[in-house]
C-alpha cells in the first residue's frame, strides 16, 4: 500500500476530484494549507499599504491506495491539476506499513 500526498492549486480541486473519481478512487482527505516553493510569495496592496504574502493558499490531498493503483492515480492528478504555470504543485508517494479500519477492525487493503 502507498500514501499519496498531492499539493495543488485550490481552483483545481474539483477537476482533480472528478479525475480521481473517474478512475475509481473512493476516498481522500482534503486540507487547506499554505506554503511556497519556487513560486515564492507576492506583494499585495491593502488600504494603501503594501505587504508581502509569503505563503500562498494550496490544497493538500491525501490518498491511500493499493500499489497497483498508484500510477493511474498519479496520472489522473498530474493531468487534471496541470496549468503549465509555476506552482502547479507536487506529488509525494510514501510506503504505508499498516491500515486499520476502526469500525470493523479490518486491516490492510480491506481497510481502504
C-alpha positions, 0 to 999 in steps of 0.5 A, a space after each residue: 500500500 502507498 500514501 499519496 500526498 498531492 499539493 495543488 492549486 485550490 481552483 483545481 480541486 474539483 477537476 482533480 476530484 472528478 479525475 480521481 473519481 473517474 478512475 475509481 478512487 473512493 476516498 481522500 482527505 482534503 486540507 487547506 494549507 499554505 506554503 511556497 516553493 519556487 513560486 515564492 510569495 507576492 506583494 499585495 496592496 491593502 488600504 494603501 499599504 503594501 505587504 508581502 504574502 509569503 505563503 500562498 493558499 494550496 490544497 493538500 490531498 491525501 490518498 491511500 491506495 493499493 500499489 497497483 493503483 498508484 500510477 493511474 492515480 498519479 496520472 489522473 492528478 498530474 493531468 487534471 491539476 496541470 496549468 503549465 504555470 509555476 506552482 502547479 504543485 507536487 506529488 509525494 508517494 510514501 510506503 504505508 506499513 499498516 491500515 486499520 479500519 476502526 469500525 470493523 477492525 479490518 486491516 490492510 487493503 480491506 481497510 481502504 
